[in-house]
Amino acid sequence: MSLKSKRSRRQSIYRSGLEKRFAQIVPKRRFLYEPYDVPYVMHRKYKPDFVDRKTGDYIETKGFFRAGDTQKYTSIRDSIAPIKLIFVLSDPNKKVRKGSKITMGQWCHKEGFEFYTVDEYADHVTNDG
C-alpha cells in the first residue's frame, strides 16, 4: 500500500483514537486541537574536555560523533554563549555518521563552530600567545 493511499484513507484530523474520542466528548468551543508548537528545554549538564584558561573557551576533542551528538553540541553552543565551543577533530574529513554526505569539518563549518586538528590547534595556541 502506498503512502498516498494510506493518507487518503485516513479521514480524521486526529493522530490517535484517544484524541478523536476526547474531541467528541468535550465541549468543542472550549478546546483547540494542536493550535501551536510549544518550545521546551531539557536541562542537562555538559563537562567540556578542556577549558582554555586564557579565553574561557571550551575545547571538545572528537574522533567521531555518536547518535544525537550534533544536536547536543548545537544546544550546548546556544546555552553557553558568549563562551565558544571549539572542536579538535581527529579527522575533519570523516563522515558525521555512516552513510552521511557531510563530514565532521563541514558540519562544524555549517553550524558556525571553530574546528582544528590537534596540530592545527597547537599552532593556533602557540602563535596566538
JOHU-V706490 format. One record per residue. N is the residue number from 1. RES is the residue in one small letter. SS is DSSP state (hx for helix, st for strand, lp for the rest). D_LAST is the distance of its C-alpha to the last C-alpha in Angstrom with 1 decimal. Layout:
# JOHU-V706490
n,res,ss,d_last
N,RES,SS,D_LAST
N,RES,SS,D_LAST
This chain:
# JOHU-V706490
n,res,ss,d_last
1,m,lp,64.5
2,s,lp,62.0
3,l,hx,59.5
4,k,hx,61.3
5,s,hx,64.6
6,k,hx,62.9
7,r,hx,61.6
8,s,hx,64.9
9,r,hx,66.8
10,r,lp,64.7
11,q,lp,66.3
12,s,lp,64.7
13,i,lp,61.6
14,y,lp,60.7
15,r,lp,58.5
16,s,lp,60.7
17,g,hx,64.3
18,l,hx,63.3
19,e,hx,61.7
20,k,hx,64.8
21,r,hx,67.1
22,f,hx,65.2
23,a,hx,65.3
24,q,hx,69.1
25,i,hx,69.7
26,v,lp,67.7
27,p,lp,68.7
28,k,lp,67.2
29,r,lp,66.5
30,r,lp,64.5
31,f,lp,61.8
32,l,lp,59.4
33,y,lp,58.4
34,e,lp,54.7
35,p,lp,54.2
36,y,lp,50.4
37,d,lp,47.2
38,v,lp,45.6
39,p,lp,41.8
40,y,lp,40.8
41,v,lp,37.8
42,m,lp,37.6
43,h,lp,35.7
44,r,lp,33.7
45,k,lp,30.8
46,y,lp,27.5
47,k,lp,25.4
48,p,lp,22.0
49,d,lp,21.0
50,f,st,17.5
51,v,st,15.9
52,d,lp,12.1
53,r,lp,12.3
54,k,lp,9.5
55,t,lp,11.1
56,g,lp,14.5
57,d,lp,14.7
58,y,st,17.3
59,i,st,16.9
60,e,st,20.3
61,t,st,20.9
62,k,st,24.2
63,g,lp,26.6
64,f,lp,29.2
65,f,lp,30.4
66,r,lp,33.4
67,a,lp,36.1
68,g,lp,35.0
69,d,hx,31.2
70,t,hx,30.6
71,q,hx,32.5
72,k,hx,30.8
73,y,hx,27.3
74,t,hx,28.3
75,s,hx,30.0
76,i,hx,27.0
77,r,hx,24.8
78,d,hx,27.6
79,s,hx,27.8
80,i,hx,24.2
81,a,lp,23.2
82,p,lp,20.9
83,i,lp,18.8
84,k,lp,17.7
85,l,st,19.1
86,i,st,17.2
87,f,st,19.2
88,v,st,18.3
89,l,st,21.7
90,s,lp,23.4
91,d,lp,25.2
92,p,lp,24.6
93,n,lp,28.0
94,k,lp,29.9
95,k,st,32.4
96,v,lp,31.9
97,r,lp,35.2
98,k,lp,38.2
99,g,lp,40.1
100,s,lp,37.3
101,k,lp,36.7
102,i,lp,33.1
103,t,st,30.2
104,m,hx,27.4
105,g,hx,24.9
106,q,hx,27.5
107,w,hx,28.0
108,c,hx,24.4
109,h,hx,24.4
110,k,hx,27.8
111,e,hx,26.8
112,g,lp,23.5
113,f,lp,21.1
114,e,lp,17.9
115,f,st,18.3
116,y,st,16.9
117,t,lp,18.3
118,v,hx,16.7
119,d,hx,15.6
120,e,hx,14.3
121,y,hx,12.2
122,a,hx,10.9
123,d,hx,10.0
124,h,hx,8.5
125,v,hx,6.2
126,t,hx,5.5
127,n,hx,5.4
128,d,hx,3.8
129,g,lp,0.0
